[in-house]
């Protein structure tokens, strides 16, 4: 009989499910549903079980053939325990224990932070998987995850891999980051920082960028077309990512840096700039570490969650 695991990515808006066939980890089915907003301490777990049961019935799968469930959640996690998860209104909860209340005893559960799990998903999605990875998610904020020797890095309290809160800059000193500090990578490379810098530069320079209707795509498109403001903004993002990578390189020394998130849709244009800056800042032989673009998109979380539970049960 075929055996399966589920990879589940729980977000504040939607819950994504992936059904994976063992041992090949073939993605047999995906499903998405809205995240409940009322009584989330119990309703999210009820929704997960309801959705799994629906998928099992649709594909004539018995729960006896489900060996495990991996879950990605949007907050720090340590040993499946969450102290505070504002996006899901969870407090002081062992997520695995809560879900196992609804499951047959043989089904294993593993839980970790969504960005860290996405790093695992990306690292395992290449023809030759990577065992040591630093993964960046560049978007509204800057997140990431670190994989060392094939294992996710949670850290002592679950905050391992929060690379967006590395100190990298003396710019943006008038603004305090959500973490309470100043000069974080997120403060100079996140969407809000990009827009602030565009507006600041446009006071003294002409630009083709529509200041009233700013989008990250418009900024990068302008840069690709040679707009001076766009080029300065994108170069700043690229250099600060490169500076942070040069610091991580002498701490983690990964096989590869993977660049993901919405801003990474700029593709090779952004990647080439990051690499150029990185080679200026890298030390010792770490300048040889390659940078590549993420490839799994919005599926990274459920893929990583599936690999997380596979690693636990194998």
PyMOL commands that set and color helices and strands:
alter all, ss='L'
color gray80, all
select helices_A, chain A and resi 40-58+63-65+95-100+114-123+163-165+185-189+191-202+211-213+216-224+228-252+262-266+268-281+284-288+297-313
alter helices_A, ss='H'
color red, helices_A
select strands_A, chain A and resi 4-10+14-21+26-34+66-73+81-85+90-94+108-113+133-138+142-148+151-152+256-260+290-293
alter strands_A, ss='S'
color yellow, strands_A
deselect
rebuild
show_as cartoon
